[in-house]
Amino acid sequence: MLCSSDEIRTALREYLAWWGLRHFSSDREYFAWQRQQFSSEDLQQLALHVERKRTGDRRDEIAFYDLAAQPRLYPVLYSQRYEYYEEIGLRTAAHLGQAKEVLDFGCGIGVLTIFYARLFPEKNFVGVDRSSASLAVAQEKADKLGLRNIRFECVDVETESLSGSYDLVVATHVLVQAEQDHGLPSRSWRTFDRGHSPSQQLSFERRIGLAIRLDRLCRVLNQSGRMIVSEKTRQLARRVPFQRALAKRGLQLAERPALIRYRTVEEVVDDGPFYVLDRKGEAALNWDEDPEQDQGQPFDPDAVSTSAGDVDMPLYENHWPSAQTAWEQLKDREVIRETTRQAADGRQVHAERGRSRGWQYLYCANTFDQRQLVIVEEARSAMLDEYYQEILRGFT
Ligand SMILES: C[S@@+](CC[C@H](N)C(=O)[O-])C[C@H]1O[C@@H](n2cnc3c(N)ncnc32)[C@H](O)[C@@H]1O
């Protein structure tokens, strides 16, 4: 029996190595390995399927995961998710609690499901996925380990119901996967508030397939059961409608959500939050719909001063949501020109060129929570005029 979190982490690393997964500290090393393992046809096939998955329908998504499950490909591909497995796997393992019957929805090739089943032989696990090739890999791996407390079911929850009854449902990276979806816009460029339009909410839930997935998962979750979910919902435009979809189905926060950060090849991913939910009806914790505390430079309108160093540096620059507060604090603000544009789907952008106490500024805000404030000296105002035009050209 493994007890400490260090022991569980070590066990997870040994287990990932058993899958043939490697951890890379540099992208160069990863791609060198990938070049050794993949032929140019493999790379072409993958690129084609990634593109079809991005632009196509559920059949294209299934075809992508079937391809990724090929034994020649998955160790290299899923090594990109090494730190994700650590981050999500260890957190989830720490929350399996008293649950006896656990469903891992969208288990893929079963990397995490099998890890949990090995760690907790007294619990029963069911992994569900709609990629039959992924489940074939999962079954083979579970058999190799001689596990008796795990089984897999091929179900597409978009088209079929789930059966059974579970104390815990785990769904990670499977509920909100439509990365190109803009989510729910704020009511106007002036606010981060989304308003409460049931039709907009329903449209979001339906177009990304969230409604049907959540409804079917809720049906197999025991009344006293828990749900663990974590998705790519860091942006407010996705986080707010996702949280509302959970709340609408009676799911509440059992603990404060944790933000998830890990490195994949070529980027540091800010995912999450990681939610632990129940339906106990003692909702002590509120859903947070505010922008996160960001890394924007604090703004003091009385302390903007000519930079002694690099003349190319703006006097103040903020590309985070807190740029809105900084813009609101500008003193003696004089607008030189401003434009607000609205696209047919309701998206709005606002660009504003102005003066404040002898400095020149550019402020830009849109309904997808992007904010930008740049302040420069009078002599450098042409640079802001160029940015201003660029922002408007980029919004069609
Ligand atoms: C990004 S992978 C995540 C795998 C795993 N949950 C993890 O966290 O590593 C998403 C998986 O969800 C599965 N999936 C997506 N929609 C599904 C649906 N409607 N029914 C069953 N499986 C689905 C896909 O086939 C794929 O294997």
The ligand as a MOL file (V3000), in Angstrom:
LIG
                    3D

  0  0  0     0  0            999 V3000
M  V30 BEGIN CTAB
M  V30 COUNTS 27 29 0 0 0
M  V30 BEGIN ATOM
M  V30 1 C -8.1710 14.1550 -24.7880 0
M  V30 2 S -8.6030 12.4620 -24.5440 0 CHG=1
M  V30 3 C -8.5140 12.3800 -22.7770 0
M  V30 4 C -8.2050 11.0120 -22.2500 0
M  V30 5 C -8.1420 10.9030 -20.7380 0
M  V30 6 N -9.4060 11.2640 -20.1030 0
M  V30 7 C -7.0300 11.7330 -20.1460 0
M  V30 8 O -7.3290 12.6420 -19.3660 0
M  V30 9 O -5.8620 11.4740 -20.4800 0 CHG=-1
M  V30 10 C -10.3630 12.4950 -24.8330 0
M  V30 11 C -10.9690 11.1000 -24.9300 0
M  V30 12 O -12.3770 11.2190 -24.7700 0
M  V30 13 C -13.0280 10.3540 -25.7010 0
M  V30 14 N -14.3770 10.8920 -25.9600 0
M  V30 15 C -14.6860 12.1220 -26.4300 0
M  V30 16 N -16.0180 12.2400 -26.5430 0
M  V30 17 C -16.5640 11.0640 -26.1620 0
M  V30 18 C -17.8950 10.5700 -26.1030 0
M  V30 19 N -18.9200 11.3210 -26.4940 0
M  V30 20 N -18.0990 9.3170 -25.6430 0
M  V30 21 C -17.0560 8.5560 -25.2640 0
M  V30 22 N -15.7650 8.9580 -25.3280 0
M  V30 23 C -15.5160 10.1960 -25.7700 0
M  V30 24 C -12.1010 10.3930 -26.9150 0
M  V30 25 O -12.3120 9.2590 -27.7410 0
M  V30 26 C -10.7190 10.4160 -26.2580 0
M  V30 27 O -10.2030 9.1360 -26.0550 0
M  V30 END ATOM
M  V30 BEGIN BOND
M  V30 1 1 1 2
M  V30 2 1 2 3
M  V30 3 1 2 10
M  V30 4 1 3 4
M  V30 5 1 4 5
M  V30 6 1 5 6
M  V30 7 1 5 7
M  V30 8 2 7 8
M  V30 9 1 7 9
M  V30 10 1 10 11
M  V30 11 1 11 12
M  V30 12 1 11 26
M  V30 13 1 12 13
M  V30 14 1 13 14
M  V30 15 1 13 24
M  V30 16 1 14 15
M  V30 17 1 14 23
M  V30 18 2 15 16
M  V30 19 1 16 17
M  V30 20 1 17 18
M  V30 21 2 17 23
M  V30 22 1 18 19
M  V30 23 2 18 20
M  V30 24 1 20 21
M  V30 25 2 21 22
M  V30 26 1 22 23
M  V30 27 1 24 25
M  V30 28 1 24 26
M  V30 29 1 26 27
M  V30 END BOND
M  V30 END CTAB
M  END
